[in-house]
Amino acid sequence: MPAKGRYFLNEGEEGLGRDALYEKYRLTSQHGPLLLTLLLVAVVACVALIAIAFSVGEPSQQPAVLGTAFLTLAVFVALYVLVYIECLGRRGLWASALLTWACLVALGYVLVFDSCRKAACAWEQVPFFLFVIFVAYTLLPFSMRGAVAVGVVSSVSHLLVLGVLTEAFSSPSVRVGLQLLANAIVFLCGNLSGAFHKHQMQDAARDLFTYTAKCIQIRRKLRIEKRQQENLLLSVLPAHISMGMKLTIIERLKECGDRRHMPDNNFHSLYVKRHQNVSILYADIVGFTRLASDCSPKELVVMLNELFGKFDQIAKANECMRIKILGDCYYCVSGLPVSLPTHARNCVKMGLDMCEAIKQVREATGVDISMRVGVHSGNVLCGVIGLRKWQYDVWSHDVSLANRMEAAGVPGRVHITEATLSHLDKAYEVEDGHGQQRDPYLKEMNIRTYLVIDPRSQQPPAPSQHLPKPKGDATLKMRASLRMTRYLESWGAARPFAHLNHRESVSSSHAPAAPPGPRQRCIPQGAVGGRLG
């Protein structure tokens, strides 16, 4: 640890002076005092020179003095402008500070010589040079060592110059030595006071910078965490629901000043709203249960993430909102929260795109899977229920009917009701779906169904990207899940919570994962809007 005196004369910036941010902060904070000093010196110098010019009484010397005054004013105005627009770097500020100090000292000597012509005095201009010393320590952008050097030079030069002048012009009876000693003590006190003030100001500036940097860092961290919380909330709830709940909670927090008496529940309002003319889509992966029984847990999670990530991209492209995932069943709605006249076309287009995506997977990997899609249009109640684990859902008889349409559908086809067909405005060709033959509920309710004809099926098939199958049934069974996982990873679906910079490692196990069971996909028959089987 350095000695105390050594530390006092140090820059006080060993830890932070090397930091470019602190250096920039220090230089910026010194612009104001330097501007004030330049303005003060310019005004004082011009006033002093003009006063001297008119006090001389010789008209021939007045133009020269006035010219000098205006030249000095022009120089300081130029320096003032340069400092004001921050064109000067660290060396430029040092040069400006040295020039300002030199002008102040020169002005002091002008006043000293002007006064000594009349009568020499050892106390001549001591207050002015004391002012110069304080300016060097407090206003000019010197380091501690630079300020001490400038203060010592100002003091010693004044003592030497005034000692020579008083010896030359004063009477022998005057004790010049004692008077100069008194001046030296005054200058010493001025230097010590200025150095102490500068040291305190450096510590205060250093502490202020550290505190401000911590505050900015905390604010940035809070802003990032707030954005992450909002993104996490938006991944669970739609924007219009989450904003309404946030405003309600904020209002209740303002009303309840004492947190100790706040109720446990988060809100009292029921965030449920009725929407008309929406389309509901249910989609189920046919053959996925058998494939999942041959996958490890890690492969199953990766496979589901890539598949549903792709479906989320398709949903976004077709203006559909995913409600939830029930096992390997994908459940979304179009027409929420803003009503859309093309809600039926959006859902049908999304169903066709999902079937096409699964078809590409089947052709590329040789895995026997397909997509069964059911769509129905009607009215729903949507919102959030519960106090602890918020979950956005939709409920109505039409939701249950859409679920039935998926269960009675045909693999690789989009199964729609007559209500959905009436909203398509002949945008797609359809054929009779015979849904009543495959589901007793549809037969009981006498609901006529249709199968949408994909326009792409009438186009010539694209070149096949089928991967070569390995030889042997055992090898094919063992490698099917791996080949599908590798193909799905080529889609590049977003990882869960990737926008939150959160990594979660999925532990892999060699034991095969159990396929999605009834608890994941099935909801009792009376629960409207749930998965019916």
N, C-alpha and C positions, 0 to 999 in steps of 0.2 A: 504494500500500500504506500503511495507516495506521501512525502512529508506534507505537513499542513501548509507551510508557506509555498511549497511547490504546487500544491493543489490550488491555492488561491490565485497564483499567477497563471494557472493552466487555462486552456480554452474553456473548460467546463463542458466540453462536447466530445469527449473521447469516445463515449458509447454511441451518441446520437449524431455527432458531426459527420461520421462516415456515411450515414444514411442519406441517400439523395433526397428523399422526401423531407427529412428534417432540414437539410441544407436549403432546399427550395422554400420551405416555410420560414426559415430564419431570414433569408434574403428578402422575401416578400414583406415580412413584418418590419424590416428596417427601411423600407421605402418611405413610409410616412414621416418618421423623424428626419430623414435626410431631406425630404421635400420642405419640411418646415424650416430646417436650418438654412437651406439655400435661399428660400424666400426671405428669411430674416436677414441673412448676410447681404443679399442684394439691396434690400431697402435701407439697411443701416449704412452700408458702404456709400451708396449714392447720396443719401442725406448728409453724411459726414463730409464727403468730398465737395459737395455743393456748398455746404456751410463754410468749409475752409476756403473755397474759391472766393466767396463773397467777403470773407473776413480778412483776406490778404490785403485788399485795397489796391492792388495793381491790376488794371484792366488788361494788360498784355498777357498776364498769366491765367486769366479766367477762362479763355477758350480751351487752353490745354487741359486745365483741371476738369472742365465740363465734358470735354471729349473723353477723358479718362473715366469719368463717372458713367457716361453712357456706354462706353466699351465694356466696363465692368458689369453694368446692368445687362447688356446683350449676352455676355458670357454666361452669367448666372441664369438668365432666362433659357438659354439653350440647354444648359445642364438640367434645369428644372423640367423642361419638356422631355428630355431623354430619360430621366428617372421616372417621370409620370407615366410614360408609355411603356416602361419596363423593358427598354432596349438594352440596358446595361446588365451584364452578368456580374459575377463575383468580383472580377478584376476591375470592371467598370465602376462598380460601387466603391471599391477601395480607392480608385483614382479620383472619383468625385469627392470622396471624403477627405483625401489628402489635399486636393485643390481647395476645398472649402476651408479646411484648417489653415492652409498657407495664406489664403486671402484674409482670414480673420487675424492671423499674426501680423501680416503686412499692414493691415489697417491699424492694428495696435501700435506698430512702430511708426506709422505716419503720425498718429496722434502723439506718441512720445516725442518724436523729433520736433513736431510743431510746438509742443509745450516747452521743451527744453530750450528753444530759441529765446524764450522770454525769461524763464527761471528754471533751473534744474532742481528736481525734487526726487528723493529716493522712493517716494510713495506714488510716483507718476504712473498712471494706468495700471496699477496693481489690480483694482476691481475688474477692469476689462480683461486682463489676462487670466484672472481667476474664472471669469465667465467663459473664456475660451477653453480652459481646462474642463469645466463642467460640461460644456458642449461636446468635447471630445469623448467624455465618458458616457454621456447620456443620450445624445442625439445622433452622433456620427456612427456609421456601421463599422466600427473597429472591433477587433478581438480584444481580449483582456490585455495581452502583451502589447498589441498595437496602441491601445488607449494609454497604457502606462508609459510607453515610449514617447508618444506625442505629448502627454502631460509633463513628463520630465524635461523634454526638449523645450517646451514653452516656458517652463519655470526657469531653467538654467539660462536660456537665451535672454530672457528678460532681466535676470540678475546681472549677467555679464554686460549687456548693452547699457543698462541703467547705471551699473557701477562705473563704466568708462565715462559716461556722460556726466555723472555727478562729480567724479574726480576732476573732470575738465572744466566744468562750469560753476561748481559750488565753492564756497569759501572754505579755507583750511579749518575753521573752527567747527564745522559740521562733522559729526561722527557718522560717516557713511557706512562703515562696517557694521555698526549696530543696527542701522536702519535696514541694510540689506539682509542682515540676519533675521530681522523681524519679517521681512518679505519672504525669506526662505521658509520660515516656520508657517506663514500663512499659506504658501504654495504647497508645503508638505501636507498640511491639514486638508487643503483642497484636493490634492491627489489621493490621499487616504479615503476621504469621504466619497470621491468619485469612484474609486476602485471598489469600495464596499457596496456602493449603490449598483454598480455594473454587475458585480458578483451576485447580488441578490436578484437583480433583474434577469440574469442568465439562468439562475435556478428557477425563477418563476416561469420564464419562457419554456424551459425544458419540462417543467411539471405540467404547464398548460398544454404543450404539444403532446406529451404522453397521455394526459387525460382526454384531450380531444381525439387523439388516434384511437384510444380505447372506446370512446363514445361512438365514433364512426364505425369501428369494427363491430360493436354490439348492435348498432342500428342496421348495418348490412346483414348481420347474422339473423336479427329479428325479421328483417324484410324477407330474407331467403326462407326462413322457417315459416313465416306467414304464407308465402307463396306455395311452399310445399304442403302446408296444411290445407290450403284452398284447393290445390290440385288433388290431394287425397280425398277431400270432401266431394269434389266434383266427380271423382272416379266412383263414388258410391251413390251420390244423389245428383239429379239434374240441377242445372244452374238456377233455374227459377225457384226451385224448392229450397236449395241451400241458401240463396240470398235472403229469402223470406225468413227462414229459420235464424240466420245470423242476425238480421235486424231485430227480430223479436227477442233474442237472447241479449243483445246489446242494450235494448231498452229496459229489460228486466234488471240487468246489472246496474244501470244508471239509477233505477228506482230503489234498488237494494244497496244502500251504502255500506251496510255491515254484512260481510260475507258469512258471518257466523249464523245469521238468521235466515239464510237463503234456503229455499226448499231443495230437496234432493232431485226432483224431476227437472228436466231441462226446458220444457215448454208446456204450455197448457193448450195452445191452439191445435186444432185438427187440420193437418195439411192434406186434405183430400179434395179433389176437384173432379167434376164431371166433364167429359169430353165426348163430343159427338163426331160421327163420320171419321173414324180412324180404322186402320187395318192392322190386324194382329197376325204375326207369322210365327209358326212353330216349325223347327227343323230338327231332324234326328238323323244321326249317322247310322246307317244300316250296316251291320257287320262289324261294328267297332267293339262290341262286347267280346266277341271271339278273338279279335286282334289284341285287345287289352289283356286277355289272360296269358298271352305269350310275351308280354312286355315286362321289363323291370320297372320299379316305381319311377326312377329318373326318366326312362324313355317315355313312360306314359305321361308324365307331367310336361315334358318337352313337346310331345306330340299334341297334347291338348292346347298348350300355349300357342303353338304355331298355327293350329287349325283355327282356334277362336280369335287369334290375332288377325288372321286373314279375313275371317268373317266380320270382325269389327271394321276393317278397312272397307269391305264391301258395304256394310251398313252405313258408314259415313258417306260413301260415294252415292248411295241411293236415298239419303235423307231419312234413315231409319234410326231409332233409338233402341239399343239393346237394354232389355229389362233385367234379365238374369240368365244364368247358365245352370241347367238342371242336369247334372251328370254329363252326358254327351249330347244333350238337347239344347239348342240355341233358341232363345225366345226374345223377339223384338217387336216394336210397334212403330208405325209411321203415322204422322199427324199429331204428334206430341212434342213439345207443349204448344206449338203453334199449329193451327189447323192448316192442312195442305189439301188442295183440290186433287192432287195426284197421289194421294196416299195409297190407293189400291195398286196403281202402276208401280210405285216405288217398292212395295212389298213383293209383287210378282217379279219385278226385275231383280230384286235381291235374291229371291228364291232360285231363279234361273242361273244367276251368277254363282250361287253356292253349289248348285248341282254341277255346273261346269268346272268349278274348282276341284270338287271331289272326283269328277271324271278325269281330270288331268292327273290327279294323284294316282288313281287306279291304273291309268294307262302307263304312267311313268314308273310305277313300282311293281305292278302286277298283283297288288293286294286287292282282294275282293271286298271293296266297300262301296257304298252308294249313299245318296242323300234323299231323304223323304221329307217333303215340305208341305205344310198345310197353311192356308191363308183364309181368313174370314174378316169381313168388314162390319162394323157396328159401333156401339157406344160403350164407353168404359168409365169406371171410376179409378182415378190414379192419385197416388200420394204416398205419404210416409205414415207408418203405424209403429207404435212402440215408443218407449221412453229411453231405453238403453242402447240397443243395437238397431240403429236406423236402417231401414230397408225400403227402397222405393219399389212399388209394385202396382199392378193394374188388376182390377177385379170387375167381372160382369159375366153374364151368361154367354156373351159373345166370345169372351176369352176362353171359356170352357169349350165352346163350339170349335174354335180354332185349334184347340188341342186335339179334339176328336178328329178334325180334318187331317191333322198330321198322322194320327194313329191309323186312320183308314186310307192313307195315301199309298202311292205306288213309288217304289225306289227309282230315283232319277227323274221324278216328275214333280210339278207344282200342282197341288190339289186345292182348288178354290171352290167357294160356295157361289150360289146365284147372286147373293148380295155383293160379293166382290166383283163378279162379272158385270153387274150393272154399273159399277164405277170405273170400269176399264175403258168404256167408250170405244169398244171394238179395236183396242190397241193391239190385242193378241188374238190369234186364232185358238179355239178351244175344241175339245171333244168331250163326249160324255165320260164322266169319271166313275160311274157305278159305285159311288161310295156307300150306298145303302146295302149293297151286297156284302160289304166288309165290316160294317159297324152297325150293331143293332140300334144304337141311339139315333143315328142318322135315319135309319129306316122308321123308327118309332115317330120321330119328329117330321118325317116326310121331307127331308132336306135334299134337294137336288144338287149334285156336285159335278165339277168339270175338271179336266186336266188341260193345262196350258201347253200349247205346242211351241217349243223353243224355236225362234226363227233361225238360230244357228244350226239346227238339225237339218235344215234344207240346203245348207251350204256344203261344198265338198270338204271332206275331212282334212285337217292339217297333217303334215308329216308327223308320224308317231315318234314319241320320245321314250318308247318303252325300254326299260332297262333289261338286259339279259338276265333271265332267271337262272339261278344255280341249279345244278343237277341234283336230283334226289329229293324225295318228299321231306325227309327229316331236315335236310339242309335248308330247304325252302321255308319250312315252318320256323326254323331257328333264326333265319335271316330276314324274314318279312318285316318284322317290326323295326329292325335296324335300318333296312333300306328305306322304309317309309319315314323314319325319323330324319335320316340324312336328306331326303328330298324336301321334307317340310322345312328344314333349317335353311334351305336355299331361298325360301320365301322372304326371309329377313323380317319376321314379325317382331314388333317391339317387345322388349322384356317387361315384365310387370314392375311398375313403379320405377322405370328407368329414369324418368324425369325427376325423381326425388334423389338421385344418386345413392340409391340404397341397394346393396347387394345381399342377396339371400342365397346361401348354398343349399342345393337340394341333395340330400344324402341318397346315394344310389345303393340299391340292394340287389343281390342276385336272385332273390326269391321273386317269383312273378307276382304282379300286383293284382288285387282282386278287381274285377270289373265293376263299373258303377252299379250299385245295388239298388234295391227298391227304395231305401230310405233317401237316396240321393235324387231319385227321379220321380218318385211316386208321392202324391199327396192324396189324402182321403177324398172320396168321391164327393163329399159335400163341400169341400173347400173350393170356392169359386176362384178361378184364375190360376190354380195350381196345375201341376203336372199330373195328368190323369192316368198315366200308365203307358 
